[in-house]
Amino acid sequence: MSGLDTQLTPLRFLDRAAEVHPEAIGIVDGDRRLTNTEFAEAAQQLAGALRDWGVSPGDRVAYLAANRAELLIAHYGVPLAGGVLVAINTRLSPDEVAYICGHSGSSLLLGDADLLDALGDVELPVREVISLDDIDAFTARGGDGFIPWEVADETATITINYTSGTTGRPKGVMYTHRGAYLNALSEVIHQGFDHSTRYLWTLPMFHCNGWCTTWAVTAVSGRHVCLPAVRGAEIWRLIDTEGIDHMCGAPTVLSTLASAPEAHQLDWPLTVVTAGAPPSPTVVGQIRALGATLVHVYGLTETYGPYSICEPQDGWDELSSDELDVVMARQGVGMVTADPLRVVRSEPAADGSLVDVAPDGVEMGEIVMRGNCVMKGYFDDERSTAEAFAGGWFHSGDLGVMLPDGYVKLLDRAKHVVISGGENISTIEVEQALASHPAVADVVVIGVADDKWGERPKAFVVLGEGVEVEPDELTAHVKTLIASFKAPRDIEFTDAIPRTSTGKVRKNELRDAERKSASH
């Protein structure tokens, strides 16, 4: 870098918001309203307290919190102190939370009192646990010193986000200051944020750092409106009372929005961004019928959340409503700060380079990405990182086609991950939990369509000879081992699991049968 360059970091966004719009409201959290100045002061106070506590550059600091002001402040205060934020999924089991704390090497865990209480007697491998209800006592240690809103190295890790893979054990995805900065700018551009933005937090802040929107809204001095839990009545109350004009979420959030008794035609523009399981054309139509503008994006935890967007074309306004619903359900093209999406064949060229599928909408391949908006790598897992970047591109594990117009359409998930309500569920993890029950002789789990959640896991179970057990008992057993939302609601007993001659389960056969059954 030349002497004229500065290191990119989203920390600068809050610095600028407090500088340019100091008295504007930056956060609404229940009855609390923080100006940008107060937001910045809180981040400075937290950073000072963390340094005083002993956090050094690169140290991990874990948070277990709902969508509240303290978690927003942590997205600035933790990296300002030089630390790495580890925002943990609040729906995980105590053992899963403990695993993430241990694997990340987090020295400190801060969380909501009720979430910490729910961990019970699980042993947490951290030096100290602090309730956010007592955060003022902790931040009082910070003193009045000012820490510059800058970093020495933009490639340093700013956050680690854990995502479940097909092995069942979550991997820690490392984001850099540079990547977070650039992805946040993508969100600003493609979601249409500006100083007037009133953003409702229907998306969990722990999920890909809220798709980097924790930083994007502040980049334009917009307003964050916190929402601890997704409830239709509360969403509509805040839309109406706070003048909400932007929100994000998985298809289940869209369903909640559209089906709530309080739903009504909108009196002002509302942009709704969705990702996760591909939204059905029906859901797309429901949101558009409210008068909202739907933005469909696609990505993974490894790509800072959204990487591509189904960007409307000029001619689409001539399509019928049904035709538009169908084209808007595609995954689209790379966002403005991302490299183009590719769909490649399973076999590389002789020189090891990746080979693109034909852009005919028929030949299926794996979706791959690269560039600034792809993770730095998996924390403390060089082998998985190398595998993920084979051929110089990140392999998503998602199967799709390249359409003649250059847009990508997702067809299936090569790794059999079920995306339910925007959360990844490893089928292998669920299978292992079921298999641990003494009555289960064999089991396979697949994802099936769900009108509310997008997808949900369904289990096919072979019982041991002469053994009887109720499905509810198996579901309860699973919930004692992993997060409750991962437990299958539907368990079907069968005499045998369909397998290939080499012993691999024919999951496609099961999925096809489920789709056929659902269509009748």
VEXFITOR-373891 format. One record per residue (C-alpha): x, y negated, z. Coordinates in Angstrom, 3 decimals. Example, Ala and Ser with C-alpha at 12.3 -4.5 7.8 and 13.67 -1.06 7.14 Angstrom:
! VEXFITOR-373891
{kolkol {12.300 4.500 7.800}},
{kolkol {13.670 1.060 7.140}},
//
This chain:
! VEXFITOR-373891
{kolkol {0.000 0.000 0.000}},
{kolkol {1.102 -3.560 -0.654}},
{kolkol {1.309 -6.208 1.998}},
{kolkol {-1.936 -7.709 0.697}},
{kolkol {-3.977 -4.570 1.414}},
{kolkol {-5.906 -3.920 4.619}},
{kolkol {-7.039 -0.562 5.920}},
{kolkol {-10.696 0.253 5.271}},
{kolkol {-12.796 0.952 8.351}},
{kolkol {-16.518 0.602 9.163}},
{kolkol {-15.476 -1.086 12.419}},
{kolkol {-15.223 -4.258 10.363}},
{kolkol {-18.987 -4.122 9.705}},
{kolkol {-19.904 -4.837 13.319}},
{kolkol {-17.195 -7.460 13.607}},
{kolkol {-18.663 -9.239 10.584}},
{kolkol {-22.286 -8.895 11.758}},
{kolkol {-21.418 -10.548 15.073}},
{kolkol {-19.435 -13.202 13.245}},
{kolkol {-21.948 -14.098 10.512}},
{kolkol {-25.292 -13.322 12.211}},
{kolkol {-24.484 -13.465 15.925}},
{kolkol {-28.027 -14.098 17.197}},
{kolkol {-29.805 -11.709 14.814}},
{kolkol {-31.235 -8.584 16.439}},
{kolkol {-28.994 -5.633 15.668}},
{kolkol {-30.671 -2.895 17.729}},
{kolkol {-34.234 -2.302 18.919}},
{kolkol {-34.476 0.539 21.439}},
{kolkol {-37.845 0.634 23.181}},
{kolkol {-38.127 -2.598 25.148}},
{kolkol {-34.437 -3.399 24.642}},
{kolkol {-33.278 -5.784 21.926}},
{kolkol {-29.572 -6.359 21.377}},
{kolkol {-28.252 -9.172 19.220}},
{kolkol {-25.264 -8.442 17.000}},
{kolkol {-23.140 -10.302 19.531}},
{kolkol {-24.393 -8.065 22.347}},
{kolkol {-23.960 -4.992 20.130}},
{kolkol {-20.321 -5.910 19.470}},
{kolkol {-19.661 -6.753 23.123}},
{kolkol {-21.068 -3.374 24.180}},
{kolkol {-18.775 -1.596 21.707}},
{kolkol {-15.776 -3.571 22.980}},
{kolkol {-16.712 -2.753 26.584}},
{kolkol {-17.057 0.959 25.788}},
{kolkol {-13.740 1.017 23.925}},
{kolkol {-11.968 -0.670 26.821}},
{kolkol {-13.487 1.768 29.329}},
{kolkol {-12.456 4.761 27.213}},
{kolkol {-8.886 3.496 26.996}},
{kolkol {-8.844 2.854 30.725}},
{kolkol {-10.182 6.382 31.293}},
{kolkol {-7.291 7.776 29.273}},
{kolkol {-8.494 8.169 25.684}},
{kolkol {-5.516 7.936 23.342}},
{kolkol {-5.455 7.678 19.524}},
{kolkol {-6.900 10.852 18.028}},
{kolkol {-8.539 12.077 21.252}},
{kolkol {-12.028 13.488 20.788}},
{kolkol {-15.008 12.098 22.704}},
{kolkol {-18.254 14.090 22.584}},
{kolkol {-21.791 12.685 22.781}},
{kolkol {-25.016 14.631 23.359}},
{kolkol {-27.709 12.025 22.884}},
{kolkol {-30.974 11.254 21.131}},
{kolkol {-31.352 8.288 18.771}},
{kolkol {-30.686 5.469 21.209}},
{kolkol {-28.616 2.312 21.450}},
{kolkol {-25.787 4.068 23.314}},
{kolkol {-25.152 6.484 20.436}},
{kolkol {-25.100 3.629 17.925}},
{kolkol {-22.652 1.744 20.127}},
{kolkol {-20.499 4.894 20.346}},
{kolkol {-20.100 4.913 16.552}},
{kolkol {-18.087 1.721 16.980}},
{kolkol {-16.763 1.889 20.539}},
{kolkol {-15.196 5.351 20.325}},
{kolkol {-13.163 4.725 17.128}},
{kolkol {-12.364 1.195 18.324}},
{kolkol {-10.625 2.834 21.280}},
{kolkol {-8.721 5.021 18.802}},
{kolkol {-10.831 8.046 19.622}},
{kolkol {-12.736 10.465 17.406}},
{kolkol {-16.506 10.666 17.926}},
{kolkol {-18.052 14.145 18.121}},
{kolkol {-21.844 13.671 18.013}},
{kolkol {-23.439 17.005 18.936}},
{kolkol {-26.762 18.337 17.684}},
{kolkol {-29.202 17.918 20.578}},
{kolkol {-31.107 21.060 19.551}},
{kolkol {-28.225 23.461 20.173}},
{kolkol {-28.086 25.966 23.012}},
{kolkol {-25.836 25.352 26.055}},
{kolkol {-23.302 27.915 24.823}},
{kolkol {-23.162 26.248 21.407}},
{kolkol {-22.588 22.833 22.995}},
{kolkol {-19.808 24.306 25.127}},
{kolkol {-18.219 25.907 22.057}},
{kolkol {-18.146 22.603 20.166}},
{kolkol {-16.685 20.762 23.149}},
{kolkol {-14.002 23.423 23.415}},
{kolkol {-13.195 23.804 19.722}},
{kolkol {-12.991 20.045 19.174}},
{kolkol {-10.835 19.648 22.261}},
{kolkol {-13.110 16.880 23.529}},
{kolkol {-11.839 15.519 26.827}},
{kolkol {-15.049 13.706 27.746}},
{kolkol {-18.768 14.390 27.243}},
{kolkol {-21.323 11.596 27.508}},
{kolkol {-24.998 12.411 27.170}},
{kolkol {-28.617 11.773 27.995}},
{kolkol {-29.438 12.889 31.534}},
{kolkol {-32.178 15.299 30.443}},
{kolkol {-29.982 16.884 27.780}},
{kolkol {-27.116 17.318 30.231}},
{kolkol {-29.481 18.850 32.800}},
{kolkol {-30.704 21.311 30.168}},
{kolkol {-27.158 22.687 29.822}},
{kolkol {-27.652 24.356 33.196}},
{kolkol {-24.641 26.123 34.655}},
{kolkol {-22.752 26.561 31.382}},
{kolkol {-19.050 25.853 31.812}},
{kolkol {-18.075 22.820 29.747}},
{kolkol {-14.381 22.635 28.777}},
{kolkol {-14.098 18.865 29.291}},
{kolkol {-12.420 16.773 31.981}},
{kolkol {-15.541 14.792 32.851}},
{kolkol {-19.255 14.642 32.042}},
{kolkol {-20.965 11.254 32.191}},
{kolkol {-24.686 10.552 32.036}},
{kolkol {-25.632 7.710 29.737}},
{kolkol {-28.077 6.635 32.424}},
{kolkol {-24.963 5.603 34.363}},
{kolkol {-23.095 4.156 31.380}},
{kolkol {-22.930 0.646 32.868}},
{kolkol {-20.883 1.937 35.789}},
{kolkol {-18.518 3.647 33.350}},
{kolkol {-18.106 0.706 30.966}},
{kolkol {-17.470 -1.650 33.863}},
{kolkol {-13.986 -0.109 33.939}},
{kolkol {-13.268 -1.680 30.561}},
{kolkol {-12.402 -5.164 31.727}},
{kolkol {-12.520 -8.194 29.444}},
{kolkol {-9.712 -7.354 27.020}},
{kolkol {-10.363 -7.699 23.267}},
{kolkol {-9.449 -4.888 20.862}},
{kolkol {-9.010 -5.878 17.181}},
{kolkol {-11.602 -4.372 14.805}},
{kolkol {-9.019 -2.620 12.692}},
{kolkol {-7.062 0.595 12.307}},
{kolkol {-3.462 1.315 11.412}},
{kolkol {-4.368 4.176 9.058}},
{kolkol {-7.622 4.376 7.111}},
{kolkol {-7.099 8.118 6.569}},
{kolkol {-7.249 8.743 10.321}},
{kolkol {-10.210 10.796 11.525}},
{kolkol {-13.130 8.684 12.727}},
{kolkol {-15.622 11.467 13.523}},
{kolkol {-15.957 15.255 13.562}},
{kolkol {-19.357 16.677 12.655}},
{kolkol {-20.106 20.336 13.237}},
{kolkol {-22.049 22.357 10.714}},
{kolkol {-22.977 26.031 10.733}},
{kolkol {-21.652 28.190 7.917}},
{kolkol {-22.428 31.739 6.936}},
{kolkol {-20.052 33.116 9.561}},
{kolkol {-22.356 31.714 12.228}},
{kolkol {-19.598 29.755 13.958}},
{kolkol {-19.829 26.016 13.292}},
{kolkol {-16.943 24.258 11.566}},
{kolkol {-15.745 20.788 12.487}},
{kolkol {-15.924 18.495 9.460}},
{kolkol {-13.482 15.582 9.667}},
{kolkol {-14.502 12.168 8.314}},
{kolkol {-11.959 9.397 7.741}},
{kolkol {-12.358 5.656 8.292}},
{kolkol {-11.974 5.153 4.526}},
{kolkol {-14.572 7.759 3.621}},
{kolkol {-17.079 6.459 6.169}},
{kolkol {-16.567 2.895 4.908}},
{kolkol {-17.116 3.840 1.276}},
{kolkol {-20.056 6.153 1.878}},
{kolkol {-21.709 3.460 3.980}},
{kolkol {-21.367 1.067 1.045}},
{kolkol {-23.033 3.674 -1.179}},
{kolkol {-25.968 3.725 1.229}},
{kolkol {-26.170 -0.066 1.146}},
{kolkol {-26.310 -0.074 -2.649}},
{kolkol {-28.572 2.887 -3.310}},
{kolkol {-30.996 2.301 -0.442}},
{kolkol {-31.142 -1.425 -1.072}},
{kolkol {-30.091 -2.666 2.373}},
{kolkol {-29.686 -6.367 3.124}},
{kolkol {-29.927 -8.726 6.112}},
{kolkol {-33.721 -8.388 6.173}},
{kolkol {-33.559 -4.582 6.485}},
{kolkol {-35.514 -3.005 9.344}},
{kolkol {-34.305 0.593 9.469}},
{kolkol {-36.238 3.234 11.438}},
{kolkol {-34.140 6.077 12.874}},
{kolkol {-36.228 9.095 11.889}},
{kolkol {-32.946 10.766 10.880}},
{kolkol {-30.807 12.140 13.752}},
{kolkol {-27.724 10.025 14.353}},
{kolkol {-25.830 13.227 15.184}},
{kolkol {-26.432 14.550 11.658}},
{kolkol {-23.524 13.403 9.455}},
{kolkol {-23.435 10.259 11.612}},
{kolkol {-26.908 9.526 10.342}},
{kolkol {-25.709 9.928 6.735}},
{kolkol {-23.308 7.053 7.541}},
{kolkol {-26.326 4.764 7.999}},
{kolkol {-25.113 4.041 11.539}},
{kolkol {-22.516 1.901 9.774}},
{kolkol {-24.406 0.941 6.589}},
{kolkol {-27.246 -0.983 8.241}},
{kolkol {-24.773 -3.001 10.312}},
{kolkol {-22.666 -3.689 7.205}},
{kolkol {-25.418 -6.039 5.999}},
{kolkol {-26.393 -7.265 9.497}},
{kolkol {-29.645 -5.324 9.283}},
{kolkol {-31.678 -4.084 12.233}},
{kolkol {-31.574 -0.568 13.696}},
{kolkol {-34.895 0.549 15.237}},
{kolkol {-34.319 3.590 17.434}},
{kolkol {-36.715 6.545 17.528}},
{kolkol {-35.861 9.275 20.079}},
{kolkol {-38.267 11.865 18.617}},
{kolkol {-40.070 12.174 15.284}},
{kolkol {-43.780 11.793 15.980}},
{kolkol {-46.260 10.640 13.351}},
{kolkol {-48.105 8.201 15.609}},
{kolkol {-44.901 6.534 16.820}},
{kolkol {-43.463 6.312 13.302}},
{kolkol {-46.539 4.457 12.071}},
{kolkol {-46.687 2.250 15.170}},
{kolkol {-43.116 1.102 14.569}},
{kolkol {-43.659 0.697 10.830}},
{kolkol {-46.539 -1.648 11.587}},
{kolkol {-45.132 -3.530 14.607}},
{kolkol {-41.469 -3.775 13.600}},
{kolkol {-41.978 -4.297 9.878}},
{kolkol {-39.998 -1.187 8.965}},
{kolkol {-38.885 -1.208 5.332}},
{kolkol {-36.373 1.686 5.283}},
{kolkol {-36.199 5.187 6.753}},
{kolkol {-34.594 8.539 5.948}},
{kolkol {-35.253 12.178 6.668}},
{kolkol {-35.668 15.753 5.520}},
{kolkol {-38.870 16.786 3.711}},
{kolkol {-40.429 17.661 7.089}},
{kolkol {-40.182 13.985 8.081}},
{kolkol {-41.945 13.056 4.860}},
{kolkol {-44.697 15.553 5.649}},
{kolkol {-45.056 14.112 9.158}},
{kolkol {-45.295 10.610 7.712}},
{kolkol {-47.893 11.530 5.089}},
{kolkol {-50.067 13.830 7.211}},
{kolkol {-50.291 11.740 10.388}},
{kolkol {-53.833 10.549 11.230}},
{kolkol {-52.399 7.030 11.402}},
{kolkol {-51.148 7.158 7.787}},
{kolkol {-52.388 4.314 5.605}},
{kolkol {-51.555 2.364 2.505}},
{kolkol {-48.501 0.201 3.072}},
{kolkol {-48.756 -3.580 3.126}},
{kolkol {-45.086 -4.156 2.259}},
{kolkol {-42.318 -2.230 0.468}},
{kolkol {-41.013 0.873 2.256}},
{kolkol {-38.084 2.875 0.932}},
{kolkol {-37.974 6.486 2.106}},
{kolkol {-34.788 8.460 1.459}},
{kolkol {-34.909 12.242 1.619}},
{kolkol {-32.440 15.118 1.422}},
{kolkol {-31.915 18.576 2.892}},
{kolkol {-34.072 21.277 1.359}},
{kolkol {-35.176 20.037 -2.069}},
{kolkol {-38.499 18.198 -1.648}},
{kolkol {-41.426 19.771 -3.451}},
{kolkol {-43.160 17.706 -6.135}},
{kolkol {-46.205 17.764 -3.828}},
{kolkol {-44.326 15.987 -1.030}},
{kolkol {-42.844 13.520 -3.520}},
{kolkol {-46.347 12.681 -4.693}},
{kolkol {-47.682 12.272 -1.139}},
{kolkol {-45.055 9.665 -0.269}},
{kolkol {-45.512 7.766 -3.514}},
{kolkol {-49.286 7.782 -2.926}},
{kolkol {-48.751 5.770 0.276}},
{kolkol {-47.127 3.041 -1.781}},
{kolkol {-43.582 3.914 -0.679}},
{kolkol {-40.540 4.189 -2.918}},
{kolkol {-38.881 7.602 -2.656}},
{kolkol {-35.121 7.971 -3.050}},
{kolkol {-33.926 11.570 -3.360}},
{kolkol {-30.287 12.221 -2.465}},
{kolkol {-28.193 15.366 -2.084}},
{kolkol {-25.123 16.283 -0.097}},
{kolkol {-23.716 18.268 2.775}},
{kolkol {-22.049 17.593 6.093}},
{kolkol {-18.768 18.003 4.203}},
{kolkol {-19.679 15.073 1.930}},
{kolkol {-20.551 12.499 4.608}},
{kolkol {-24.193 13.332 3.985}},
{kolkol {-25.525 11.989 0.646}},
{kolkol {-23.173 12.418 -2.308}},
{kolkol {-25.571 12.261 -5.253}},
{kolkol {-28.839 10.513 -6.043}},
{kolkol {-31.720 11.190 -8.389}},
{kolkol {-31.368 7.732 -9.885}},
{kolkol {-34.443 6.614 -11.867}},
{kolkol {-34.068 5.976 -15.580}},
{kolkol {-35.758 3.177 -17.508}},
{kolkol {-38.067 5.540 -19.364}},
{kolkol {-39.385 7.252 -16.251}},
{kolkol {-42.069 4.627 -15.700}},
{kolkol {-43.777 6.023 -18.809}},
{kolkol {-44.093 9.494 -17.282}},
{kolkol {-47.312 10.754 -15.783}},
{kolkol {-47.469 10.927 -12.000}},
{kolkol {-47.025 14.715 -12.036}},
{kolkol {-44.083 14.512 -14.453}},
{kolkol {-42.393 11.860 -12.321}},
{kolkol {-42.838 13.955 -9.166}},
{kolkol {-40.987 16.823 -10.884}},
{kolkol {-38.009 14.798 -12.157}},
{kolkol {-37.654 13.011 -8.804}},
{kolkol {-37.192 16.381 -7.066}},
{kolkol {-33.803 16.885 -8.773}},
{kolkol {-30.461 16.291 -7.062}},
{kolkol {-29.221 13.895 -9.722}},
{kolkol {-25.834 12.274 -10.281}},
{kolkol {-22.897 11.140 -8.143}},
{kolkol {-23.408 7.973 -6.086}},
{kolkol {-21.504 4.787 -6.882}},
{kolkol {-18.512 5.527 -4.589}},
{kolkol {-18.448 9.260 -5.401}},
{kolkol {-16.902 11.220 -8.242}},
{kolkol {-19.269 12.890 -10.734}},
{kolkol {-20.998 16.107 -9.727}},
{kolkol {-19.919 19.266 -11.522}},
{kolkol {-21.547 22.674 -11.887}},
{kolkol {-18.928 25.344 -12.532}},
{kolkol {-18.703 29.012 -13.367}},
{kolkol {-17.634 31.553 -10.778}},
{kolkol {-14.573 32.546 -12.819}},
{kolkol {-11.929 29.829 -13.277}},
{kolkol {-9.799 29.421 -16.402}},
{kolkol {-6.515 31.279 -16.786}},
{kolkol {-4.625 28.287 -15.367}},
{kolkol {-6.882 28.215 -12.288}},
{kolkol {-8.882 25.184 -13.347}},
{kolkol {-12.638 25.149 -12.937}},
{kolkol {-14.882 25.689 -15.959}},
{kolkol {-18.153 23.793 -16.315}},
{kolkol {-21.398 25.557 -17.156}},
{kolkol {-23.226 24.569 -20.312}},
{kolkol {-25.390 21.468 -19.741}},
{kolkol {-28.504 23.300 -20.861}},
{kolkol {-30.463 23.583 -17.633}},
{kolkol {-30.213 27.359 -17.881}},
{kolkol {-26.690 28.556 -17.050}},
{kolkol {-26.331 28.601 -13.271}},
{kolkol {-23.114 27.786 -11.445}},
{kolkol {-21.772 26.347 -8.211}},
{kolkol {-22.022 22.639 -7.438}},
{kolkol {-18.598 21.131 -6.656}},
{kolkol {-17.474 17.636 -5.608}},
{kolkol {-14.300 15.672 -4.842}},
{kolkol {-13.062 12.201 -3.997}},
{kolkol {-13.328 9.636 -1.220}},
{kolkol {-16.738 10.847 -0.114}},
{kolkol {-15.635 14.416 0.582}},
{kolkol {-14.327 15.481 3.986}},
{kolkol {-10.719 15.313 5.065}},
{kolkol {-10.976 19.010 5.963}},
{kolkol {-12.168 21.359 8.690}},
{kolkol {-10.729 20.593 12.103}},
{kolkol {-8.166 23.171 13.236}},
{kolkol {-9.073 25.489 10.348}},
{kolkol {-6.552 25.306 7.499}},
{kolkol {-7.693 28.577 5.967}},
{kolkol {-11.320 27.515 5.560}},
{kolkol {-10.191 24.121 4.280}},
{kolkol {-8.022 25.717 1.599}},
{kolkol {-10.855 28.033 0.555}},
{kolkol {-13.313 25.159 0.381}},
{kolkol {-11.044 23.144 -1.935}},
{kolkol {-10.039 25.941 -4.310}},
{kolkol {-9.253 24.467 -7.725}},
{kolkol {-9.001 20.954 -6.323}},
{kolkol {-12.761 20.480 -5.800}},
{kolkol {-14.947 21.042 -2.763}},
{kolkol {-17.138 24.108 -3.234}},
{kolkol {-20.615 23.467 -1.857}},
{kolkol {-21.816 27.059 -1.971}},
{kolkol {-24.975 25.713 -3.628}},
{kolkol {-26.077 27.073 -6.977}},
{kolkol {-27.612 24.876 -9.623}},
{kolkol {-27.764 23.933 -13.282}},
{kolkol {-26.562 20.938 -15.268}},
{kolkol {-29.410 19.464 -17.280}},
{kolkol {-28.915 17.955 -20.749}},
{kolkol {-29.348 14.427 -19.335}},
{kolkol {-26.413 14.936 -16.947}},
{kolkol {-28.556 15.427 -13.849}},
{kolkol {-27.994 18.381 -11.515}},
{kolkol {-30.816 20.571 -10.262}},
{kolkol {-30.314 22.797 -7.204}},
{kolkol {-31.659 26.337 -7.579}},
{kolkol {-30.404 28.406 -4.672}},
{kolkol {-27.922 28.561 -1.813}},
{kolkol {-25.062 30.890 -2.431}},
{kolkol {-24.249 31.138 1.249}},
{kolkol {-27.861 31.943 2.223}},
{kolkol {-28.029 29.000 4.592}},
{kolkol {-31.600 28.075 5.489}},
{kolkol {-32.264 24.326 5.710}},
{kolkol {-35.173 23.848 8.090}},
{kolkol {-36.225 20.322 8.953}},
{kolkol {-32.886 19.086 7.637}},
{kolkol {-30.882 21.376 9.932}},
{kolkol {-28.698 24.211 8.646}},
{kolkol {-29.434 27.688 9.959}},
{kolkol {-26.975 30.477 9.239}},
{kolkol {-28.865 33.659 8.378}},
{kolkol {-25.919 35.716 9.568}},
{kolkol {-26.000 34.026 12.956}},
{kolkol {-29.698 34.864 13.319}},
{kolkol {-29.097 38.412 12.092}},
{kolkol {-26.387 38.921 14.678}},
{kolkol {-28.663 37.648 17.444}},
{kolkol {-31.450 40.026 16.394}},
{kolkol {-29.067 42.936 15.956}},
{kolkol {-27.951 42.557 19.577}},
{kolkol {-31.399 43.715 20.747}},
{kolkol {-31.287 47.451 21.577}},
{kolkol {-34.455 48.155 19.569}},
{kolkol {-33.034 46.822 16.302}},
{kolkol {-31.297 49.292 14.000}},
{kolkol {-30.932 47.045 10.950}},
{kolkol {-31.911 43.491 10.077}},
{kolkol {-31.734 40.882 7.350}},
{kolkol {-32.808 37.230 7.448}},
{kolkol {-33.764 35.073 4.486}},
{kolkol {-35.190 31.610 4.009}},
{kolkol {-38.816 31.263 2.968}},
{kolkol {-40.747 28.187 1.913}},
{kolkol {-42.526 26.156 4.579}},
{kolkol {-44.840 23.212 3.898}},
{kolkol {-43.730 21.343 7.020}},
{kolkol {-40.053 22.246 7.459}},
{kolkol {-39.053 22.803 3.841}},
{kolkol {-37.686 26.230 4.711}},
{kolkol {-37.785 28.562 7.694}},
{kolkol {-36.025 31.840 8.507}},
{kolkol {-37.879 35.125 8.163}},
{kolkol {-36.503 38.435 9.447}},
{kolkol {-36.930 41.957 8.134}},
{kolkol {-36.219 44.455 10.896}},
{kolkol {-35.687 48.213 10.937}},
{kolkol {-36.345 49.610 14.417}},
{kolkol {-34.466 52.459 16.002}},
{kolkol {-36.081 55.879 15.797}},
{kolkol {-38.976 56.248 18.226}},
{kolkol {-38.633 52.649 19.468}},
{kolkol {-41.465 50.141 19.668}},
{kolkol {-41.182 46.424 20.287}},
{kolkol {-43.337 43.381 19.601}},
{kolkol {-42.090 40.611 17.258}},
{kolkol {-42.553 38.044 20.035}},
{kolkol {-40.077 39.925 22.218}},
{kolkol {-37.444 39.812 19.474}},
{kolkol {-38.036 36.100 18.904}},
{kolkol {-37.696 35.435 22.635}},
{kolkol {-34.468 37.451 22.665}},
{kolkol {-33.007 35.348 19.860}},
{kolkol {-33.872 32.153 21.734}},
{kolkol {-31.773 33.292 24.692}},
{kolkol {-28.692 33.472 22.441}},
{kolkol {-28.941 30.591 19.978}},
{kolkol {-30.896 27.370 19.543}},
{kolkol {-34.657 27.931 19.592}},
{kolkol {-35.252 26.257 16.227}},
{kolkol {-33.118 28.944 14.564}},
{kolkol {-35.323 31.806 15.788}},
{kolkol {-37.530 33.348 13.079}},
{kolkol {-41.242 32.750 13.493}},
{kolkol {-42.012 35.666 11.176}},
{kolkol {-40.579 39.138 11.760}},
{kolkol {-41.623 41.931 9.432}},
{kolkol {-40.916 45.534 10.342}},
{kolkol {-39.765 47.732 7.477}},
{kolkol {-38.480 51.277 6.965}},
{kolkol {-35.316 50.201 5.157}},
{kolkol {-33.397 47.123 4.017}},
{kolkol {-32.814 46.987 0.229}},
{kolkol {-29.096 47.276 -0.487}},
{kolkol {-26.763 47.679 -3.433}},
{kolkol {-24.641 50.790 -3.955}},
{kolkol {-21.823 49.050 -2.141}},
{kolkol {-23.995 48.276 0.868}},
{kolkol {-24.695 44.591 0.213}},
{kolkol {-28.197 43.425 1.084}},
{kolkol {-30.351 42.460 -1.897}},
{kolkol {-31.460 39.123 -0.439}},
{kolkol {-32.539 37.840 -3.838}},
{kolkol {-34.963 40.763 -4.123}},
{kolkol {-36.494 39.905 -0.765}},
{kolkol {-36.737 36.213 -1.592}},
{kolkol {-38.355 36.923 -4.959}},
{kolkol {-40.949 39.153 -3.286}},
{kolkol {-41.713 36.414 -0.748}},
{kolkol {-42.132 33.794 -3.456}},
{kolkol {-44.418 36.090 -5.421}},
{kolkol {-46.493 36.821 -2.320}},
{kolkol {-46.762 33.134 -1.441}},
{kolkol {-48.010 32.267 -4.925}},
{kolkol {-50.970 34.681 -4.658}},
//
